[in-house]
Amino acid sequence: MTTSVRPLAIAAPPNARRFAAERTVPLLYLSPLGALAHGSGVLLRTARRFFIATAAHLLDRPIALDRIALPGRRPSARPRPIGAASLIAPADARIDVALIELHDTATIARLQRDWRFLPIDGLAAAPAHGRFFLAGYPFEYARHARGADAGLFVLDTWRVDVPQNAAQPVDPAADLFFACGDLGSSLDGRGIVTPALEGASGAGVWLLESDSLRLVAVQCAFRPSQYFRATGWAAVLAALRERDGELANELHAPGVDGVSGP
């Protein structure tokens, strides 16, 4: 099936950009040199549990989760470590998404005050055609910004066929490819030349529908001016069901199983 069809109108409206910004966080790593930019993540919740979804490869080398930190929304806010947390990752390393489960009540309360958690029924499978956008924190752009909102980069996009130069293996059930155009925008809609997407690993890919906004994938790799690669939620949820029994029960709730296919 050919997916390389650009929609006639793809610009993410202001309310959609704001919705994504409230649920997308820059991940920092507390090193001896200070807080270093590490990647992007999306805040998710079930009925009783709270997570940061991100790219698994950001955590595949020895990294202490208690050294992961999040900035505040305000420019003057200091980064704070996430505190007690655990990692839930698919056994299949080809599924490049992991969940950091938050256990620190103070961190959860701070995030609920300053940001928003996406309910897990806000996930969906990506259709072959649709209006999509990526929202994350590329290092090249975010490092010049003051405050998390100012560092958010938004890239309107559409799905494309598997590129010939895509790194192998490609799993058609998990790997999605999207156009990487030369012009994106800031949270306030100002046009920005698309930077290198290092730092956007873990960023969410959102589907714009007529009356809703759904998270369909997590970005994990890119080729400048060509495409970016993302892992679709359908494959992520199927893999996570095998790793966490309680989470599996939550994923069987009404509206969640619908993510299992386009």
N, C-alpha and C positions, 0 to 999 in steps of 0.2 A: 504494500500500500504506500502510495506517495504521500508524504506529509509536508513536503517543502512548498507550501502554499501560504504566502504572506496575507494576513487579513487586511481588508481595506482600511479599517480603523483599529489601531492597536494601542494608542496612548492611554496609559493608566490614569484615570481621573484623580483629582486631589484626594477625595475621600478614600480611594483604594490605596493610594500611597501612604496616607496617614494610618490606615488600618494595619498595613504591613509593618510600618515603622514602629508601631506600638508593641509588636510581637517579635521583632527582630533585634537581637542584641549583638554587639561586638564582643568577642571573647578576647581576654587579655591573659598573659601568663606572667606571674610574678617571679622574676629572675633576680639574681644579685645586682643586675644593672637597672632594675626597676620594672615597671609594668610594660610588657612588650605586646604589641598587637599579634594575635594568634589566629584569628579566623572569625567566622560569623556563626550564629545559631538562631533557632526559632523556639520560642517558649510554648510548650504544650502542657495540657493537663488532662487527667481523667477525673473521675468523681472524687478521688481521694489522693492522687499522686501528682507530682509536678516535675517537669522535665525540661531540659534544653536539648533539642535535636540539632545535631551537627554532623559534619563529615567525619567518618570513623578514622580516616587516615591522619587527622589532626591529633589523634590520641593513640596511634599505634606504636609509638616509641615510649619508653618509660617516662611518663608524665604523672606527677602527683596531682590528683584532682583538686586537692585543697590549695594548689597554687594557681588554679584557674580563677580569674577575677572578672568582674563586670563593672563598667563605669556607671555613673548615674546619668540621668537624662540631661541634667543641667551642666553647663560648661564648668562650673565651679566644683562639682561633686567629685570626690576622690574615688578611685577604683577600690572595690572591696572584694575580698576572696569569697567564693561561693560557700565555703565551709564544708560541712559533712555532705558527702555525695557518693554515689556509686554509679558504675558504668554498666549499661545493658547494650551489648553489641551482637549482631547476628554471627553465628558460627561460620557462615560463608563469607570469607574476606572480600569476595567480589561485590557484596552489598555494602557500599561505602557510606553507611549512615549508622550512627550510634546515638543512644539516648543517655544523657547525664541526668540521673535522678537526684533531685535536690531533697536533702533531709533537714537542712538547717532552717528552723522556723523563722529566724530573723531575716534570712535571705529571701525566703518565700514571701514574707510580709512586705519587704522592701520592693520586690519585683511586682507584687500585686498593687502596690501604691504608685510606682513610677511607670510600669509597663502594663502589659496585658498578656494573659495566657490564652492560647487558642485551645478551645475544647477539642478533644480528639475526633469528634464528629465533624470538625471543620476540614478534615483531610478528604481527598478524593483522588481517583485515578485520572491521569491526563488523557483527554481525548486526542485523537489524531489531529484535529483542527480546532483552533480556538485562539482566544486572546490571552496571552501570558505576559508576566513580567517577573524579573529577578530583582530581589531587594537584599542588599548586603553591604559589607564594609571593605571594599578593596583597599589594601594598604596605601597604594599610590595616591588615592584620593582622600581617604579618611585621615591620613596622618597630618594633613594641613587644616583639618576642621577643629573647631572648638565645640565640644559636646557631641553626643551620640547622634542626635537628629541631623546636625550639620554634616556628619560624615557618611550618611546613608546615600548609597548610589542605587538608582532604579534604571533597569534596562528593559524596555518593551521588546517582546520577542515572539517567536512562533516556532513550532516544531519543524525539524528537518529530518531527512532520511539519514541513515547511518553514513557518516563521511568515510570516504575511502582511506583517509589517513588516521582514522580513529584507532587508538591503542587497543590491541586485542588482549584477552577475549572480550567480545561484546555479547551481553546477555539480553536478548530481545525482551525478556520479561522484566528486566530491571533497569537497563540503561536507556535513557532518553537523551536526545540531542536537540538543541535549540540554537537558532541563529544568534550570532554575537555581532550586532551592528556597531557602527562607529560612533553613534551618538546616543547617550542616555540622558538622565536628568537627576537633579537633586530632589530632595523631599518637597521643596516648594515649586518644582516644575521648571527650574532653570536648566537650560541645555548644557550638557557636559560631554566632552569627548570621552569616549569609553576608555578607561584606564586598563592596565593589566589587571586581571581578576584575582591575583594572589590576595588572599584575605577574604575573598568572597566564598571560599570553600565553607560549606555549612549553611550558606544562605538559602532562603526559601524561593521556590518557583511557584508563583501564584496564578491561578486560573480566574480570569474575569468572566463572570456570567452576568446575565441581565439583572439579577436581583441578589447576587451573592458573590463571595470571594472565597476560593478554596485553595488550600495548600496541596500541591500535587507532587512536588519533588524537592530534593535537596541537591544543590550544586556541588560538584566534586572535582571538576577539571575543565580546562578551556584551551582553545587555540585562538590567539588574538585575531580579531576581524573575520573569524570564520565561524566558530561555534563554541558553545559550552556544553558540557556533559553533566547530567544529573541522574540521581537514582530515584526512581518512582516509588511513591508510597505503597503502591499495591504490593511490590516485592518486599519492601521493608517490613510491613505489618505481617505478612506471611512468615517471614523469617523470625520476627520477634515473638510470635506466638509459640515458637518452639523453645524459647529461652526463658520465658517468664510466665508461669501458669496463671498468676493473678492478673497480670496484664492481658493475657489471652482472654480471660473472662470479660474484661472490660472491652476488648476489641470485638467481642461478639455482641455488643449492645446494638440496639436498633440504630441504623444510620451509619454504623462503622463498617459492617461487612460489605456495604456497597462499594468500598474502596477496592475490593478485590478484583475488579475488572473495569475496563473502560465502558 
